[in-house]
Amino acid sequence: MTEPPTRIIALFNQAGGVAKSTLTQNLGYHLAVKQHRVLLIDMDPQASLTKFMGLMPNQLDKTIADAIIDEQPLPIHSNIHNMDLVPANRILSGAEMQLVNAEMRDLRLKEAVEPVLDDYNFILIDCPPSLGLLSYISLVAATHVLVPLETHLKAFEGTNELLQTVTRVKNKANRKLQIAGFVPTRYDSRNSADTRTLAAISTQLASWGQIFPPVPRSTAFVDATEERAPLAVYAPKHPVVPVLESLAEAMEAL
């Protein structure tokens, strides 16, 4: 049976604090547990994903910036919790400035990823919390976009801009880009504002893509990241683990 093409999933929301990096790490882990070959790419100069995976950003010789600016091979760190990682650090902020005048800038990440496509079943891109060039080239490189949305009233601030950006990429630079869906995050079922926001997300965004079950708010995520581990490694029996497993299954079906 032929393997499906590599799915390149950009986790994208221009808002900060919506658990993009946490979701990237944990989704990648559950895909790896299912025997998929997984590469994570940190495209955020804040480098949260890089830290969560146990690397020190300020000690790195090579990062994703070298690949997209100097067109060097991806600097891949192998077998961290059964996943591979291309790390980032603050140098990426300067790289975004350099990209403005770079030749074929839209394709820089897409072309950096192409040599390793056959090595992976899934490539997950942790986008920065902005609508800038780093997010744009991530969407150009992706086959799918997955949108984490905090279940808070401010979740809808900027959602139209986000969808307009995805549509712009889809209309011109990457016609095959698909919306994999929306993942409500930091959900507290005891909070009536959260339940109202979740209902609004379901009503207003269902026409754009699938709304996945919400990922509950939990301090265990913070504890796990402090231990530089996915939640299922840190606390295998935690009640949020099955929610993450089901999300991984949905990504397999893309």
Rosetta blueprint (number, residue, H / E / L):
1 M L
2 T L
3 E L
4 P L
5 P L
6 T L
7 R E
8 I E
9 I E
10 A E
11 L E
12 F L
13 N L
14 Q L
15 A L
16 G L
17 G L
18 V L
19 A L
20 K H
21 S H
22 T H
23 L H
24 T H
25 Q H
26 N H
27 L H
28 G H
29 Y H
30 H H
31 L H
32 A H
33 V H
34 K L
35 Q L
36 H L
37 R L
38 V E
39 L E
40 L E
41 I E
42 D E
43 M L
44 D L
45 P L
46 Q L
47 A L
48 S H
49 L H
50 T H
51 K H
52 F H
53 M L
54 G L
55 L L
56 M L
57 P H
58 N H
59 Q H
60 L L
61 D L
62 K L
63 T L
64 I H
65 A H
66 D H
67 A H
68 I H
69 I H
70 D L
71 E L
72 Q L
73 P L
74 L L
75 P L
76 I L
77 H E
78 S E
79 N E
80 I E
81 H L
82 N L
83 M E
84 D E
85 L E
86 V E
87 P L
88 A L
89 N L
90 R L
91 I H
92 L H
93 S H
94 G H
95 A H
96 E H
97 M H
98 Q H
99 L H
100 V L
101 N L
102 A L
103 E L
104 M L
105 R H
106 D H
107 L H
108 R H
109 L H
110 K H
111 E H
112 A H
113 V H
114 E H
115 P H
116 V H
117 L H
118 D H
119 D H
120 Y L
121 N L
122 F E
123 I E
124 L E
125 I E
126 D E
127 C L
128 P L
129 P L
130 S L
131 L L
132 G L
133 L H
134 L H
135 S H
136 Y H
137 I H
138 S H
139 L H
140 V H
141 A H
142 A L
143 T L
144 H E
145 V E
146 L E
147 V E
148 P E
149 L E
150 E E
151 T L
152 H L
153 L H
154 K H
155 A H
156 F H
157 E L
158 G L
159 T H
160 N H
161 E H
162 L H
163 L H
164 Q H
165 T H
166 V H
167 T H
168 R H
169 V H
170 K H
171 N H
172 K H
173 A H
174 N L
175 R L
176 K L
177 L L
178 Q E
179 I E
180 A E
181 G E
182 F E
183 V E
184 P E
185 T E
186 R L
187 Y E
188 D L
189 S L
190 R L
191 N L
192 S H
193 A H
194 D H
195 T H
196 R H
197 T H
198 L H
199 A H
200 A H
201 I H
202 S H
203 T H
204 Q H
205 L H
206 A L
207 S L
208 W L
209 G L
210 Q L
211 I E
212 F L
213 P L
214 P L
215 V L
216 P E
217 R L
218 S L
219 T H
220 A H
221 F H
222 V H
223 D H
224 A H
225 T H
226 E H
227 E L
228 R L
229 A L
230 P L
231 L H
232 A H
233 V H
234 Y H
235 A L
236 P L
237 K L
238 H L
239 P L
240 V L
241 V H
242 P H
243 V H
244 L H
245 E H
246 S H
247 L H
248 A H
249 E H
250 A H
251 M H
252 E H
253 A L
254 L L
